Amino acid sequence: MPIVIQPYRAEHEAAVQEFNLRLKAAGADPDLVFFRSAQPRWLPHVEGSDLYQEFFVALDDGVVRGGYALKQQNFSFADGSVRRIAYYHHPLSEGIVNKSYAVVGSLLLKHAMNRSPLLHCLGMGGYDRPLPKMLVRLGWAHCLVPFYFSIVRPYRFLREMQALRSSVGRRLLMDFAALSGTGWAAARAQRTWRRFRAPAIKPFTAEKIEEFSGWVDPLWQQNTSVYAMTAVRDSAALRTLYAASDHHFTRLRIRRNGNDIGWAVVGERRKDEKYGAMRVGSIVDCWASPEDALPVVRAAADVLEQSGYDLIVSNQSHYQWGRALEQCGFLQANSNFIFAASKSLAALLQPFEKNQSLLHLTRADGDGLPRNF
Amino acid sequence: MTPTIFEQVQGIASDLFGIPAGQITRESSTESIEAWDSTQHLNLVLALEETFSIQFSPEEMEQMRSIGSTVKLVENKLQNSPR
């Protein structure tokens, strides 16, 4: 029987469970689990909504051999057009444990490309992973979305940052820097110097709000054309992505002289062993004219600092948002957050080399939401 | 002279798999061509779609186990496609 790819329905749930068990039994990474429920818990398809998820499964005579998910979302382009773009995620194939199904990964991607030619992937964990390797070989346009971090509590950072404490020598050096106070002094000096060199910020106010509403729409309309591509961030989209009932996020409204200039969403990153026991805050999402990125980033970072986080992180693709982060004392580190665009999507972003730094992509895009920011 | 569908498929496969066109026969398959892995399989399908202005489903893509079966599928698609 040929493999057929179908929308994931409730009647497939038992077969998906068996698929997950087979992967686990064959020693696959415990994180590689396909969705137990056919109905997406986050962003289910609601009549009339442009922002939703859909799941598909690859069936071999009723046996599930793989699956993938698409997040359908409207994106705005610099020419003013708005197009439906799909985010391809969670592809999983039995081919990772059984070579007989090696082709399933390609079949899943082909199905997604047929369904949504304007396709992108974002995140993926680095170029050494199978999916980005495949996308590169397929000739997709791709780039890294820069990663930024700011050390709020140097002692905690030096003692807990497991990703850097990778050898005895490094651990000794980091412990010395932590205990002697030299780490604290160096971090403070670096931050102070960067903030000193930053342009003066005109006074602004930041207000925590419960929910996004109509005031964000003029901001959205005024600034869409300055970005080569950005997910639609109007009030309807923001209320869906950051529902008032979701208390993992803090929503900020930033104003100057009583006029709205931008907004930001911040939150606590979920525990990750590379950060040890540190509390890590994330600037999840943000919006403003690039000229107003600095006060928005400053407001977001200040709120996270005051909330007691040890480290603040953010991914930003647009160069002016990256510059604003650096002006607030953030440092740039190696990123594993990859943006890859299908050939049809890349055609809308030409010249890609130039436009990649004009995209507005944040941790709220790709695999960042609902909890991986 | 217009190249046959086999010759065009042969040329695409030669470019993709990095082997001389003369060595690619109808019997050449995923088993006999080492470079014909799952990613190159998708690349082959995409190149055929572009060349012949047709579209394959994942089910059809799975049937392309050899150059001969691939040529047959392309021929069927072209015969059945509206002119």
Interface residues (C-beta under 8 A of the other chain):
Chain A: P2 I3 V4 I5 A58 G95 A102 V103 G105 S106 L107 L108 L109 K110 H111 N114 K133 M134 R137 L138 G139
Chain B: D37 S38 T39 Q40 H41 L42 N43 V45 L46 Q55 F56 S57 P58 E59 M61 E62 Q63
